[in-house]
Amino acid sequence: MGRRAYEFDKVNFHIKKVSLSISEWALRILKYFIVSATLALIYYLVFSLLVSTDTERKLLHENRMYARIYPEMQRKEQLIGDVVDGLAVKDERIYREVFNAAPPSLRPLSGMDYLEAVDSIPDSDIVDYTSRKVDALRGRAASAEENFRRLFKLLYEPGASVPPLTLPLKDISYAQVGASCGEKLNPFYKVPVHHNGIDLISPQGSDVLAAADGVVTEVIHSRKGAGNVVEITHPGGYVTRYAHLSDILVRKGAAVKRGRKIADVGISGNSFAPHLHYEVLKDGVHLDPVNFFFASVTPEEYADFLYMASATGQSMD
């Protein structure tokens, strides 16, 4: 059945009713839809090409501005790169003059790779190597667990004492760690001498802290040798010494708590530059102070501390 519609009679110039089938109706609707979509697309293209929104105008302005300043930014980047390269050369020269050694990398142990060129190693060798490593690590883990048991047992015994484990300076980084115990080059005479402590490089006036609870058993004011020195005796036969100080804030016989400020970093005595010379003794025997830092830093930082302490060949005093 058809449906009625209206159309214009061009001969008699009037609107007349006509009958249309369903297919004719669908065709007319499709034509109207196509024409409407085409007009909408044309209007959109004309609008988008001729009319810009506020966001588009801002982006266009920014692009033009960046295009103008980009060459200048490239020139400045090149200039900064040249300055950084120059500073690296000067830093290496200063480090060699002070420590007679090459300057360390930003992270001394970060680039170490214990299994290089894995692709060229047969799978059987990798499996065998891994098995041996796992067995060795299990043995070490068992040994470490046994050591911890013994340690906790000792700590819970009556009269047990904890070694001085706190850092004598706040927020020490591995770059501040200098020469530790052993034969080191003297900065003044340029000959190897025995170094009994560790040098911690820090700005003059930095806080020097007590590494553990104890009693101040010696306060020395001097312009020679170790300069101004504070010695603290701790339970368990431990003694810590802090040398080349500037102002000393404690007196002999005073009881101090761990972390208390006892002095300021200085350059007194025979000191090449401001730093803290720190010593740890047990029953009168000098120990390597870096071995007592593990409780105050992360394992990665402690590994860097050990590397710097052993690699630095010249002391600061």
C-alpha positions as CSV (number, residue, x, y, z in Angstrom):
1,M,0.0,0.0,0.0
2,G,1.4,3.4,-0.9
3,R,1.3,6.5,1.2
4,R,0.3,10.0,0.2
5,A,2.7,12.9,-0.2
6,Y,2.8,16.4,-1.5
7,E,4.8,17.7,-4.4
8,F,4.8,20.9,-6.5
9,D,3.1,20.8,-9.9
10,K,5.3,22.9,-12.2
11,V,2.7,23.0,-15.0
12,N,-0.3,24.2,-13.0
13,F,1.8,25.9,-10.3
14,H,0.1,24.3,-7.3
15,I,0.8,21.6,-4.7
16,K,-0.8,18.3,-5.3
17,K,-1.1,15.0,-3.5
18,V,0.7,12.0,-4.9
19,S,0.9,8.4,-3.8
20,L,4.4,7.0,-3.0
21,S,5.4,3.4,-2.3
22,I,7.5,2.4,0.7
23,S,10.6,2.1,-1.3
24,E,10.1,5.6,-2.7
25,W,9.6,6.9,0.8
26,A,12.8,5.2,1.9
27,L,14.7,6.7,-1.1
28,R,13.5,10.2,-0.4
29,I,14.5,9.9,3.3
30,L,17.9,8.6,2.3
31,K,18.4,11.5,-0.1
32,Y,17.4,14.0,2.6
33,F,19.8,12.4,5.1
34,I,22.7,12.5,2.5
35,V,22.0,16.1,1.7
36,S,21.8,17.1,5.4
37,A,25.0,15.2,6.3
38,T,26.9,16.8,3.3
39,L,25.8,20.3,4.3
40,A,26.8,19.7,7.9
41,L,30.2,18.5,6.8
42,I,30.7,21.5,4.5
43,Y,29.6,23.9,7.3
44,Y,32.1,22.1,9.8
45,L,35.0,22.3,7.3
46,V,34.3,26.0,6.5
47,F,34.0,26.8,10.3
48,S,37.2,24.9,11.2
49,L,39.2,26.5,8.4
50,L,38.0,30.0,8.8
51,V,37.2,30.3,12.5
52,S,39.8,29.5,15.2
53,T,38.9,28.8,18.9
54,D,40.6,30.5,21.8
55,T,42.6,27.3,22.5
56,E,43.8,27.0,18.9
57,R,44.8,30.6,18.9
58,K,46.8,30.1,22.1
59,L,48.5,27.0,20.8
60,L,49.4,28.8,17.5
61,H,50.9,31.7,19.5
62,E,52.9,29.3,21.7
63,N,54.2,27.4,18.7
64,R,55.4,30.6,17.1
65,M,57.0,31.7,20.3
66,Y,58.8,28.4,20.7
67,A,60.0,28.6,17.1
68,R,61.6,31.9,17.8
69,I,63.3,30.9,21.1
70,Y,64.3,27.3,20.0
71,P,67.6,28.4,18.4
72,E,68.6,30.4,21.5
73,M,67.7,27.4,23.7
74,Q,70.0,25.2,21.6
75,R,72.8,27.7,21.9
76,K,72.4,27.8,25.7
77,E,72.2,24.0,25.9
78,Q,75.5,23.8,24.1
79,L,77.0,26.5,26.4
80,I,75.9,24.6,29.5
81,G,77.3,21.4,28.2
82,D,80.7,23.0,27.6
83,V,80.6,24.5,31.1
84,V,79.8,21.1,32.7
85,D,82.6,19.5,30.7
86,G,85.0,22.2,31.9
87,L,83.8,21.7,35.5
88,A,84.4,17.9,35.2
89,V,87.9,18.5,34.0
90,K,88.6,21.0,36.9
91,D,87.0,18.6,39.4
92,E,89.2,15.7,38.3
93,R,92.3,18.0,38.5
94,I,91.5,19.1,42.0
95,Y,90.6,15.6,43.1
96,R,93.9,14.3,41.8
97,E,95.9,17.1,43.5
98,V,94.1,16.5,46.8
99,F,93.8,12.7,46.9
100,N,96.3,11.6,44.2
101,A,93.6,9.4,42.7
102,A,90.9,9.5,40.0
103,P,87.6,11.0,41.1
104,P,84.9,8.4,41.8
105,S,81.8,7.9,39.6
106,L,78.4,9.2,40.7
107,R,77.6,5.7,42.0
108,P,80.9,3.7,42.4
109,L,79.2,0.3,42.5
110,S,76.1,0.9,40.3
111,G,77.8,-0.1,37.1
112,M,79.2,-3.4,38.2
113,D,77.9,-6.4,36.2
114,Y,78.9,-9.8,37.4
115,L,77.4,-11.7,34.5
116,E,78.3,-10.0,31.3
117,A,77.8,-11.3,27.8
118,V,75.1,-13.7,28.9
119,D,74.0,-14.4,25.4
120,S,77.3,-16.0,24.6
121,I,77.3,-18.3,27.5
122,P,75.8,-21.8,27.1
123,D,72.7,-22.5,29.1
124,S,74.3,-25.4,31.0
125,D,77.1,-23.2,32.2
126,I,74.6,-20.6,33.4
127,V,72.6,-23.3,35.3
128,D,75.8,-24.7,36.9
129,Y,77.0,-21.2,37.8
130,T,73.6,-20.3,39.3
131,S,73.5,-23.6,41.3
132,R,76.9,-22.9,42.8
133,K,75.9,-19.4,43.7
134,V,72.7,-20.5,45.3
135,D,74.5,-23.1,47.4
136,A,77.1,-20.5,48.5
137,L,74.4,-18.0,49.4
138,R,72.5,-20.6,51.4
139,G,75.7,-21.3,53.4
140,R,76.3,-17.6,53.9
141,A,72.6,-17.1,55.0
142,A,72.9,-19.8,57.5
143,S,76.1,-18.3,58.8
144,A,74.5,-14.9,59.0
145,E,71.5,-16.3,60.9
146,E,73.8,-18.0,63.4
147,N,75.7,-14.8,63.9
148,F,72.5,-12.9,64.5
149,R,71.5,-15.5,67.1
150,R,74.8,-15.1,68.9
151,L,74.5,-11.3,68.7
152,F,71.1,-11.2,70.2
153,K,72.1,-13.6,72.9
154,L,75.1,-11.3,73.8
155,L,72.9,-8.2,73.8
156,Y,70.4,-9.8,76.2
157,E,73.2,-10.8,78.6
158,P,73.6,-8.7,81.8
159,G,76.0,-5.8,81.3
160,A,76.0,-6.1,77.5
161,S,76.9,-3.0,75.6
162,V,76.3,-1.9,72.0
163,P,79.2,-0.5,69.9
164,P,79.1,3.2,68.8
165,L,77.0,2.7,65.6
166,T,75.7,6.2,65.0
167,L,77.2,8.5,62.4
168,P,79.2,11.4,63.9
169,L,77.8,13.7,61.2
170,K,74.3,14.2,59.9
171,D,73.2,13.1,56.4
172,I,76.6,11.8,55.3
173,S,76.8,10.8,51.6
174,Y,79.5,8.5,50.2
175,A,81.1,11.5,48.5
176,Q,82.0,12.9,52.0
177,V,83.9,9.7,52.9
178,G,87.7,10.0,52.7
179,A,90.6,7.8,53.6
180,S,90.1,5.3,56.3
181,C,92.6,3.2,58.4
182,G,95.8,2.0,56.8
183,E,98.8,3.4,55.0
184,K,97.8,6.7,53.4
185,L,99.6,9.5,51.6
186,N,100.2,12.5,53.9
187,P,98.9,15.6,52.2
188,F,101.7,17.8,53.5
189,Y,104.8,15.6,53.2
190,K,103.6,13.4,50.3
191,V,104.9,10.2,52.0
192,P,102.9,7.1,53.2
193,V,102.0,7.3,56.9
194,H,99.7,5.2,59.1
195,H,96.2,6.6,59.3
196,N,94.2,5.6,62.5
197,G,90.8,6.9,61.7
198,I,88.5,7.9,58.8
199,D,88.2,11.4,57.3
200,L,84.7,12.7,56.9
201,I,84.7,15.8,54.7
202,S,82.1,18.4,55.8
203,P,81.8,22.2,55.7
204,Q,83.3,24.1,58.6
205,G,80.9,24.6,61.5
206,S,78.9,21.4,60.8
207,D,77.5,19.6,63.9
208,V,79.7,16.8,65.3
209,L,77.6,14.2,67.2
210,A,78.4,11.7,69.8
211,A,78.3,8.2,68.3
212,A,77.0,6.5,71.4
213,D,76.2,7.2,75.1
214,G,79.3,7.7,77.2
215,V,81.5,10.0,79.3
216,V,83.9,12.7,77.9
217,T,87.3,11.5,79.1
218,E,89.5,14.0,77.2
219,V,89.2,17.5,75.8
220,I,92.3,18.9,74.0
221,H,92.8,22.3,72.6
222,S,95.8,22.5,70.3
223,R,97.1,24.1,67.1
224,K,99.3,21.1,66.2
225,G,98.7,17.5,65.3
226,A,95.1,16.5,65.7
227,G,94.1,20.0,66.8
228,N,91.1,20.3,69.0
229,V,90.0,16.8,70.1
230,V,87.2,15.3,72.1
231,E,87.5,11.7,73.4
232,I,84.4,9.8,74.7
233,T,84.6,6.5,76.5
234,H,81.6,4.2,76.0
235,P,80.5,1.0,77.8
236,G,82.2,-2.2,76.7
237,G,85.7,-0.8,76.3
238,Y,84.9,1.4,73.3
239,V,86.4,4.8,72.8
240,T,85.6,7.4,70.1
241,R,87.8,10.3,69.2
242,Y,86.8,13.4,67.2
243,A,89.7,15.5,65.9
244,H,90.4,18.8,64.0
245,L,87.4,20.5,65.7
246,S,86.7,24.2,65.9
247,D,84.3,25.0,68.9
248,I,84.0,22.3,71.6
249,L,80.7,22.3,73.5
250,V,81.4,19.6,76.2
251,R,83.7,19.4,79.2
252,K,85.8,16.6,80.5
253,G,83.8,14.3,82.8
254,A,80.4,15.2,81.2
255,A,78.0,12.4,80.4
256,V,76.7,12.6,76.8
257,K,73.9,10.8,75.0
258,R,74.0,9.3,71.6
259,G,73.4,12.0,68.9
260,R,74.2,14.9,71.1
261,K,76.2,17.7,69.5
262,I,79.6,17.9,71.1
263,A,81.5,20.2,68.7
264,D,81.8,21.8,65.3
265,V,83.7,20.6,62.3
266,G,86.9,22.7,61.9
267,I,90.4,22.9,60.5
268,S,92.5,23.0,63.7
269,G,95.9,21.3,63.9
270,N,97.5,19.8,60.8
271,S,94.4,19.7,58.6
272,F,94.5,20.0,54.8
273,A,90.8,21.2,54.7
274,P,87.7,21.3,56.9
275,H,86.8,17.7,57.9
276,L,86.2,15.5,60.9
277,H,88.9,12.9,61.7
278,Y,87.0,10.1,63.5
279,E,88.5,7.2,65.4
280,V,87.0,4.1,67.1
281,L,89.0,2.1,69.6
282,K,88.2,-1.2,71.5
283,D,90.3,-1.9,74.5
284,G,93.0,0.5,73.2
285,V,93.2,-1.0,69.7
286,H,92.2,1.1,66.7
287,L,89.4,-0.3,64.6
288,D,88.2,0.9,61.2
289,P,85.4,3.3,61.8
290,V,83.7,2.5,58.5
291,N,82.8,-0.9,59.9
292,F,80.5,0.8,62.4
293,F,78.5,2.8,59.9
294,F,76.3,-0.1,58.5
295,A,73.6,0.4,61.2
296,S,73.0,4.0,60.1
297,V,72.8,3.7,56.3
298,T,71.2,1.5,53.6
299,P,73.2,-1.5,52.3
300,E,73.8,0.3,49.0
301,E,75.1,3.4,50.8
302,Y,77.3,1.2,53.0
303,A,78.8,-0.5,50.0
304,D,79.7,2.9,48.5
305,F,81.1,4.0,51.9
306,L,83.4,0.9,51.9
307,Y,84.5,1.6,48.3
308,M,85.4,5.2,49.0
309,A,87.2,4.5,52.3
310,S,89.4,1.9,50.7
311,A,89.9,3.6,47.3
312,T,91.0,7.0,48.7
313,G,94.8,7.0,48.9
314,Q,95.5,10.3,50.6
315,S,94.3,11.4,54.0
316,M,93.3,14.9,55.0
317,D,95.6,15.2,58.0
